[in-house]
């Protein structure tokens, strides 16, 4: 986990570096002491500095994926989760340009892109070892691609820039087409794949690997319905021999089994909390949103004793009845994704009669208050297998599609699909499998949108989210751009419907 401490130490570093490059607000005081700044022209002179700089580009991961606004945006208003907060604009489809429901995603993602552009520009001409140079450039290109992937899935076509340019020039850019943004993402990931290693020594665990670039690239092809390239790229991940499924689904999420950076993990956001010393190095608050409600005046949660756990829980994210119904009999994932009890104790209180809470997939028994050091997955090998299943099915190769799907089903304790399973049946299975396997892993809304099923999914959970089911419209595929961004840049055009 040494990589974590490196990244944490350099979080503020890149902001300081960029401030002297003209990338921060022009209202920055000109009288601030010079020692606060680092001139980029005097930096990037050796490998250590270049690595420090790319470490700073990783910081945007925490700004995006640690945000409850992002969790709401990708799962609420879909068919897998709802909120007990009846005023949730996201799940009710009541967001608009004044309060667009995406939190600070636009600002955070573009901050990461800006930083990546600076690193790519400066490291490209730095006089350092070429192998290290190519790795650093590839890390930055992967991260830039990931941030554009988030932006394009959320807003559609967005302003596209890849150069180290003045912030005033950026603020006048118009939106590029979704096709052009995806083409740049593909270019970045293709180039990143070439310069990244398959793995790192333990001191650098958590950095982007070749497999991460390939897995994200396969996903981008999948989103673009380029089934042939999606298949070919996903097969590179499989054929690398670097990854395999964990034996049991629960091993992926149990903080006491050394689950971090396991053999199934392709890329995850690194967090660190040391419960023995109660040290919060880098944490998030996801458990507070997913754990069962704490009993008033007690240390128990919905009637169950979690031991020494002391969490400020809001329990605002709950599984839909639709998600519960997707589980087939015998699915081992059910008691991990859904919460019916803890160890030998059954919950005595539920959100609704017969409704479960979210389960141990989201819990961290080493958390304290709102602080969890549990890593968050962005890419897993299971995702690659289901991408292969979907691509093969769309290409008409049902036998191969079934083969990849069955790997996931066997791990879940389910019977293998029969060879006679039809293409339409596989499509439906993929719809359900991705919901079950990846709930809470930042995927559902994006999957529903690329399938054209967002409205259908939102309406299917009217029992849990009646307001959203009634108000969802086709234009809700994309979120609105915040009005303040359009005011700052009149060349931006608002998404349809807002």
N, C-alpha and C positions, 0 to 999 in steps of 0.2 A: 504493500500500500504506500510505498514511498512516493509514487507519482502524485498521490493526493497532496502531500505536504508541499511538494514543489509547486503545484498549481495554486494552492492556497496562498503561498508566500508571494506569488507574482500577480495576484488579482489586482492590486492597486497599481502595480508597476506599469502595466500597459496603458492605463488611464493617464498616468503621469506622462508617459512617453508621448501619447497621442496629443495631449494638451498643448505641447510645444510645437506640434506639427500643424496646428490650425484646425484641429478636428473637434474641439470642444466649443461650447457656446462663445460667441463673440463678446458676450458680456463679462467674460472672465477678467478679473482685475489685472491690469497691466502692471500693477505695483507689487504683485506677489513676488516673494523672494525667489531669486533665480535658482536656489538650491532645490526648489520644489519641482523643477522641470529637468527633463533629459532631452536633449536635442537628438532627434533621430539620425541626423547627419554624423553625430559623434558616437552613435550606437551601432549595433549589428557588425561589430568588428571582429568577433570571434564566435566560436560555436556556443559557448555558454550564454552569451547575450542573445543569440538567435533562438536558442531553445527557450530562454526566459520569455522572449517575445511571443512565440507560438503558444507557450503555456497560458499566456494571457488571453488568447483567442478561445481557449476552453472555458473561460469564466462565464461566457454567455450561456452555456449549458445550464448553469445553476440559476441564472436569471429567468430562463424559460421554464425548465422542468420542475423547479421548486415552487412554482407559483400556483396557488389554488385556482386562480383565474384560468390557467391553462388546463388544469384537470377538469374544470367545469366545461370548458369549451369543447373538449374532445369526447366527453362521455355523456354529459347531461343533454337532454333533448333528443337522445337516441333511444334505442330499444334495450340498453343494458343497465342504465342507472337513472335514478331520479333523486331529487333533493327534497327534504322536508321543509326547506325554505320556500314557501309558496310564492314568494316575491322574486324568485330567481328569473331574471330577464332572459338568461340563456335558455333554460329549459322551457320557458313559456313563449319563446320566440317573440319577445317584446323589446329586443335590443334595436338601437338605431345609431345613427352617426354621432349623436351626442354622447351616448354611453354604449359602446359597440360590443361589449361582452368579451373582448379578447384581452382585457387588461393592458399590459405594456408589451405585448408580443411584437408589434410593429417596431417600436423603439428598440427593444432588446435585440431582435434579430438583425436589424440594420446596424446596431452598434457592433455586433459580432462580425458582420460582413465588412464594415469599415475597418475593423482591426485586422481581419484576415487579409484585406487588400493591402494594407500597409506592410504586413509581414511578408506577403508574397512579393511585393515590389522591392523591398529592401533586401530580403534574403537572396533573391535571385541574382543580385550583383555582389553579394558579400563574398569575401575571399576566405572561404572555409572549405573543409573537406567535402567533395562532391556528393558522397553517399549521404552524409548528414544533411547537406543542403537539400537534396531531393526528398529526403524523409520529411524535413520540416515543411517544405513547400507542399508536399502531399497531405500532411496533417492539416495545414491551413486550407487547402482546397476542399478537403472532405468537409471540414467544419463550415466553410462558406456554402457548400452545396446543401448541407443539412439545414442551415438557416434559411436558405432560399426554398428548400422543400417545405418547411413549415409555413413560410409566407405564402407560397403559391397554393398550398392546400387550403389555406385559410381565406385568402383574398382573391385568388385567381391570378391573373397577370399583375405584376408589380414592377416598379422601377428597377431596372437592372443596371448595375454598374460593377465593374471588376477592377477598376484602376484606383490608384492613390490620387484622388482629386479633392479639391477644396470643397468644404461643406456647402458653400454657396452654390456651387455647380450642381451638387446632389439635390439641393432643395428646389431645383427647377426641372428635374427630370420627369418626363411623362411615363406612363405605365407601358411596359413591354407586354407583348402577348404571352399567354400561358405557354404556347409552343416554344417561344424564344427563351423563356425562363427555364423550361425543362431542358432545352438543348444545352444551355450553359451548365446546368446541374450535371447533365450527362458528360459533358466535356470535362468538368472538374473532377468527377468521380473516375472517369476513364484515365485521366492523367494521374490522379492520386493512387489508383490501383498499381500503377507501374513503379511508384517510388516508395511504397510502404512495405514493411516486413510482415511475414506471417505471424510473428510473435515478438515479444520483448523479454528481456531479463526481468526478474522480479522487481527491480528498482523502478521500472518504467511501466508496470502493469496499469492499464487504464487508458493508454494512448490508442489512437486509431491504428488499426491493422489493415492489411490487404483484404482480409475477409470482411471487415466492416465496409470498406469501399465497395466491394463486390456485392454484398448483401443489400446495401442501400441503392446501388445502381440497378440491381434486379428489381427492386421495389419501384423505382422510378419508371423502368420499362413496363412493369405491370400496370402502373397507374395510366400510362399512355397506351395501353392495350397492344403493346409490341410484344406479343406472346413468345415469339421466336427468340428475341434477345433476352427476354426475362428468363426463359428456360436456360439458355446457354450460359448466362451470367450466374444464375443460381447454382448451376452444376459446377461451376468453378469452386464455389464455397464447399460443396459436398466433396468434390474430388481432391481438395487440398488435404483432407484427412485431419484438419485442425480442430474439428468440432464434432460433437455427438450429443444426443439427448441425455439429460440426466435420467437416472433409472426411475425415479419417482418425481411427480410433479411438485410435491410439497418440498422437495429438497431445494427447489429454485428460490424459495422465499423464507426459509427458516434461518434466522440470523444466528442461530447457535450451532449450525452445521458447517460453517465456513463456506457459505454459498456464494460469496462474492467472487466475480470473475471466474466462474466455473466453466466446465467444458462445453456447456451449451451456450454460454454468453458470448456474443460477438461484439457488442458494444454497450456499455452501461455508464450512467453518470455516477461518478465516484463520490461517496460521502464518508464521513468519519466522525464517530462519536465513541469515546472511551468510557464505558459505564463504570469501570472500577474507580476512575478518578473524576467521574462526572464532567469530563472535558468535551465540549462541543466544538470540534474543529470546523466541520462543515455539515450542516444538518438541514432537514426539511420537516414539514409538519403533516405529512400525508396521513399518518396514523390517527391524528386528531379528527380527521374528516370521515374515517372509515370504521373506527372502533365502535362497538355498541355503547349506548348511553350509560354514563356513570350514574349510579343510584344516589339520590340526594342524601347528603350527609354521611355517605359510606365510601369505602374504598373498593366496592364491588361494581361491576359493569353488567347491567341487565341481570342482576342476581348471581353473577359468577365472580369468584375470586381469582384475579390474575396474578396473585403473589405480590411481588414488590413493585409491580408496575404502577406508576403514578403519571397519568396522562390527562391533560386538559382536552377532553373530547367533546366535539360538537355533533358527531354522528349524523352529519347532514347528507352524506352520500349513501344511498340504499340501492340494493339490486331490484330490478323490475320483476314483476310476475312473469313477463316474457322471457327474461334471462333464466329464471328458475325452471321454466317449462322446456328450455332447450336441452337440458341435461337428459341423456338417456339413462335408463336403469343400469346401475353398476359403474357409472362414471366416477372414478376416484378423485377427479378434480372438484366434484361438487362440494365436499366438506372442506375444501381449501379455499375455493372462491366464495362460498356462502358460509355464513356463521350461524350454526345451530347450537353451538356450545363450545366449551374449551376443556380439552382433556376429558375427564370423566364427568364434568359438570355441564348440565343443560341450562341454557338461558331460560329464565322465568318470565322474561318480558321481551316482546318483539315489536317492530314498527307497526305492524298490523297483525291481527290473528292469523297464524299460519305463515307469516312472511318472515324470512330470515334477515339477519344483518349481513353485511359483507364480512368475509371470513379472514382466516389467518394469512392469506396471501398478502394482505395489507397491514398486518400487525407487526410490531417490533417490540418485543418484551424487554429490550434494553433501552427503550426510549424514556425520556423524562420530560414532563411538561408538554411542550410542543416540539421537542427535539428528537428526531430520529436520524440515525446514521446508516439506515438501510439504503443500499444502492438501488437505482431505478433503471430497469432495462429499457434500451431503445431498440436493440436488435438481438434476436435469439435464433438459434438454429431451427427451432420449431417453426419460426416464421419462414425461413428459407424452404423448408419442406412443404409448407402449405402454399407458398408461392409456386413451387414446382408443380404441385397438384393442380392448382388453378390454371397455370400456363398449359400444362399437358391436356387438361380437360378442354380448354378453349381451342387447342390445336387438333382436337378429335382423338387424342391418344388416351382413351379411357383406362386401359390396362395400366399404363404408367402412372396416370393420375391416381388411381386406386392404390398403387404401390406406395406412393409417397404419403398419401392420406393415412394409410394403415399404420405407418410408423407412429403417427400421433395417437391413433386410436388404441393401439396395443399398449402404449405407455399409460394411457388413461384407463386401461382395464376393460376396454370395449371390444366386441367381436370385430374381426376384420370385415370390410365391405366385400360382398361377393363379386365375382368376376362379371356377373350379369347386371351389376349396378349401371344405370343409364347415365348419360351425360347430364340430363336435367336433375337427376337425383344427386349426383356429385356436386353440382352447383349449389343445391340447397344445403348439402352437408358442409360445404366450405363456408357458406353464410353463417351457419351455426357454430362450426368449429372455431372460426376466427373470433366470434363473440365470446365464447367460453374461454378459449386459450389465452386471449390477450386483453380481457377486460381490465381497465385501469392501466394499460400500457400504451396509452396515447395513440390509439389506432382506430377506434370504432367509427367516429364521424367521418374520418377520411375514407375508410373502406366503404361506408354507405354512400358517400358522395360519388366515388368512382364507379359504383355499381348502379347509380341512379335510384337508390332505394331509401333516401333519407326521409321523404314524406311518408312512404309506406311504413317505415320503422317507427317514426314518431307517432303515427296514428295507431299503431298496434299496441301502444302502451297507454291508451286513454284511461284505463283504470287507475294508473299511477300518476299520470300527467295529463289530466283532461284539458287544461288550458293550452298546453303546447300542442296537443293533438288537434285541437280546433284551429289554432292560429298558424301552424306551419304552412309555408308556401314554397313554390319552386325556387324563388330567388334566395331563399335561406341557405342554399348550397354554399354560398360564400357569405362571410361576415362583412359588414360595412367598414370602410376606412374611416377612422376617427375624423370628425369634422375639423379638429384643430390641425390635423395634417394637411387637409385640403386648403385650409386658410393659409397655412405656411407655404404651400406649394399649389398655386392655382392651376398648374398643368396636370394635376391629378384629377382623374374622373372617378366619381363615386360608382360603386357597384349598383346594378339595376335593383330597383325596389326600395331603395333607402333615400 
